[in-house]
Amino acid sequence: MNQTSSSRAALLLADPSPCLRLLVLQELLGYPDDDSEVQELLALRERDPLVRDLLDRQADDGSWEADGRLWQGGRQRASYLALMRLGYVGFDVAHPAVRRGAEYLFSLQQDDGSWSFTSDGTEGGEREGYVMVPLQTALPLRALAMCGYSSDPRAERAYTWLLSKRLDDGAWPTGIAGGTEADGVYGYVAGYRRLAHSRWGCRSNTTSSLLCLAYHPEWRTGPEARRALDLLLGRETREAQNVGLEVARLVGAEPTRGFFTFFARFDLALLLDLCWRIGATTDDARVADLVAFVTGLRGEYGLWPYLAQPQVSRWVTFDLLRSLTRLQARGDWMGDEPRTPFQPYPTRRKRF
């Protein structure tokens, strides 16, 4: 990290969250595990309100119950969202609450490696008519992978199931509707979820599946992950108001609603995070332009403001600094998907 980035990282150390301060020291400033300040924060991080609330609310079977406000649905949904937060703020398989939560999710896994549809994962009849949706497995698998379970044999079975649902063009569909999975048809892709160069590809399902691959030590740089990222980078939009949305959801400042609509809003900070994890570089003009756009949103004091919930601006800043400092300028892979201005519902020419 250069001197300018180091000074910006130092601004984050004023945050009251010991979890954030620990992540800054370790991931931005490179402090070793045996550093005295790191050790002090490791001892304090369970007292962080972001964590303390989860630890207090965990049930004896390892699950969590939805609070009805930030998390809606049932126990399965609340449990994978809780694990996503714990994984994001730095907790992994070494912590007993993570292990209990992971065992609860694995106990719900089906023989083929997937997780089934439940009332936890859908709202307002969204599951009606569908016999398979990649999100049903991608969401719990992402939570487990974020906590360090990506190489667990049970998780590997889920990866196998998820990869088997890919379309020939490299995207993941909305799902299979009608009849059985063998004789059903691909589900409708709403305009806001369309990918520019995929007939049946769904951005929500593709993003969620790609996030699972991004946390796997081998799949993250494989052709499947790179092709999915290439398709996402082909969606040319610059929605400044959504930058940092996923971070805000993970730390509890924004509600997490919907199933097919889980990634309804296009978060460029999340896209940058995927870029460095999968190995995209600024050799790719699309990535370089994305970096320039996001850099231009930085405020006068060196922080990226998240205007909808200003209290998480330091968390968003940490996430963006991590992405920007880990993106490589040179690499062995560059996407080739053409840049296409995105319109969710393009105007059709009238016949008469």
N, C-alpha and C positions, 0 to 999 in steps of 0.2 A: 504494500500500500504506500502511495506517495505521501509527501508531507501534507498536501492539501486535504487528502482523504483522511489522514490521521487526525487532523484538527477537527474535521467534521465528526469523526467518530468520537472524539473527546467530548463533543457537545451532548452525546447520548448518555454519557456517564453521570449526568445530572438527573437522570430519570429515577423515580423512586423504586422502580421494579428491579429487584435483585436478579431476576431472570434475564431481563434485557441487558443489564450491566454485565452479567456473566457472558452472554453471547457476544457482546461488543469486545470484551477483553480477549475471548478465545478465537472468535471467527474473523474479527476485523483487525485487531491489534496483535494477534498471534501469541498471547501469553500462554506459557506452558501450564499443564495441569497442576504441577507442584508449586506454582507461584502462590505466595501467601494471600494475596487479594482474591485470587481465583478460589482458593480453599475456603476463605471466609464467605464468599458469595454462594458456594456450593452448600454451605451449612445454613444459609439464610433462605435459599430459594423456595423451600416448602412453605415459608411464611408469606410468600407473594400472594396477594389476593386472587390473582389469576389461577393459582394452583391450589391454595388453601380451600377455596370453595369446592373444587372438584374432589379433593381428597376427603372432605367432610361429607360430601353427598354420595360417595360411591357405596353401593349396596354390598351385602355380604357375598353375593354371587359374582361380584366384579363389574356389574352393570351400573349404568346411570339412568335416571328417569328424566324425561324432558321437562323443562321448566315452563313450557307454554308461551314463553316470550321470545327468547333468543333461539331456543331449540324447540321445534314442534314435531310431534310424532310419538313414537313409542320408545321402548328401551334399546332396541337394536340401533336405531338412528342416533339417539342421544349418546350411546356408548361409543360409536365410532367418531362422533363429533368431539367427544371428550378426549379420546385418544389422539385425534388430530391436534388438539390444542396442546396436550402434554408433549407430543412429539415435536411440535413447532418450537416450544419454549425450552427444549433441551432435555426432556426426560426420555429414557429408553428402557430396554429390557432389564436393566439393572435395578429398576425401581419396582417395589412390590405392587403398587397400585397399577402400574402399566402391565405387569404380568397377569394380574387378576383380570383386568379389562380385556386383555388379549385372549385369555383363555375363555372368557365369556363369549367373545365374538367367534372364536374357533368352534365353540360348542354348537353354534348355529349353522356352521358350514355344512353343505350337502356333500354327498359322496363324490359328485363330479367336480368338486372344488369351488363351486359357486355358492352364493347366498341367495335364498329364495326371495320372492316378492313377499312383503308383509305390509300390514297397515302402517308400520313405522316409516316406510320409505316412500309413500305416495300420498298425495293430497287431492281432494276434490275429484276422485274418480280417474286420476291420471293412469292407473294401471289397467283400466278397462280395455279388454281386447288383446292385451299383450301377453305373450307367453315367454318372451325373453327380452330383457333390456340390459345392455352391458353395465349401466350404472348400478344395477342391483348388486354386482360384485365389485366394481371398481371403487365405490365409495368406502366400504369396509376394508378392502385391500389397501387402499391408499393410507388409511389410518394405521394399519398394522405396519406397513412399510416405513412410515414416518417414525415409528417407534423402534425400528431396527429388526423387524421380523421378515424382511423381504426374502431372506435365504432359508427361512423355516420351511421344511418339507410341505407343511399344510398350505403355506402361502404360495409355494411353487406350483401346487395343484391349481390354485386360483389363477395364477399367471397363465398356466396352460389353457384353462377354460377361457380366459379373457382374450388371449391371442387367437383362439379358434373362432372368435366372433368378428374378426377383422374383415372388412370388405376387400375386394381385390385391389382397389385403388389406395388402400392404406388407412382409410378412415374407419371409424366405428359407426354403425347405424343407430337410429333411434331405437330400434328393436324389431322383433318379429311379431306381427299381429295376425290374429285369425287362425283357427285350426291348431296345428301343432307346429313346433319349430321347424320340422322337416317340410311341411307343406304350406306354411304361412307366407305372408308377404312382408316386405320391409315397411316399417311404419312411416307415417307422414313426418316430414322435416319442416317445422315452422320456419318462417323467413329469418327470424333473429338467430336461429341456430344453424343456418346453412353455412356450408363451406364453399368457397368460390369455385373449386374445381373437383367437386365430388357430387355425383347425382344423389346418392342416398346417405352420404356422410352427415352425421350430426355433431355439431361443435361441442355440445355439452358432454356427450358420450366419448368423443375423441379426446377432449381435454382431460376428463376424469381418468380415462384409460392411460393416457400419456403420463399423467402424474404418478400412476403406479409404476410405470416403467422407469421413470426418472429417479426413483429411490432404490432401484435394483442395481447391484454392483456390475452386472453383465448386460442386462437388457437395456440399460440407460443409453448405451452408445451403439446399440444394434440398429440394423436397417429399419426395423419396425418403428422404433422411437423417432428416428431421424425423418422417416417419411411422414409420420403424424405431425411432427413439429413443422416440417416444410409446408404442409397444408394449412396449419394455423398461421404461419408467417405470411401466407398468401392472402390473408384477410386484411386488407389495407384500411385500417380505421385508426383514428387518433382521438380517443375518448378520455380527455384529461380528468373528468370528474370521477372516473372509475379506477384511476391508478391507486393501488393500495387496498382495494376493496377486500381481496381475499385475506390479506393480513388483518384487516379490521374485523373480519368474521372470525378468524382463528383466535384472536385475543378477546373476543366477546363484545366488541363495540358495535357490531352490525348483526342483525338477526340472520339466521340461516334457514331459509324456507325453500320449498319447492323440491321437485325431483328432476323432471326433465328441465326445469328452469334453474337448476342448481348453478349453472354457469351462464345464466341469461345475459349478464352484463360482462363485457369484454375488458378484462383487467390487464393492462400492459405491464404492470409490475409482475404479475404472475407469469406472463409470457417471457419476460426477461429472466425470471428464475428458472424457467424451463430451458431457456437458451444455454445458460452456463452449465446446468446439470447434464444436458445431453451433448454438449460440445459444439454448439454453433459459435461462430466467431464473427468479429466485425469485418472480416473479409467479405461477408455476405452484406450486400448493400442494404437489404431490408433490416438486418440487425443493426448496422451502423446508423441508419436513419432513426430506428427506434431508440437507440441510445441517445442520439442528439435531441430527439423530442423530449424524452423523459428528463434528461439533464437540464433542459430549458425550463422545466417546471419547478426547479429547486427555488426555494424562497431566499430572501436577502440574507438571512442568518445561517444559511447552509443546510436547513432542514427542508424536507418535502412536506408541505402542509396537506393534511387530509381534512378538507373543509367540513365534510359532513359530521366528523367526530374528531375535533382537533386534538383531543387527549391521546390519540394513537399516532400522532405525526412522527414521534420518535421511533415507534415500531416500524412504520412505513419507511422512514429514512434508513434504519438499520437494514431492512430487507433490500432496498434499492442499492445501498452502498455495497452490500455483500455481492449482489449480482454484478454490479458495474466493475468491481475489483476482480471478480473471478472470470469474467468474460475474457477469452483469449483474442488477441488481435490476429493470430495466425493459427491454422489448424489443418487437419486432414479431411475435413468435410465441409461442404458448402451446399446449401439447398439450391434447387433450380426451378421451384414453382414460380410461375409468372406473377407479378404484382398486379392485383386486381382491386380497384376501388370497390368497397363493399356497400351494397344497398340491401337491407333486409327484405324489402318488398318493392322491387323495381317497377317503374311505371311501364305498363305494356302499351304498345302502339294499338290504336283503334283500327279495326278493320275498315270502318267507313267514316 
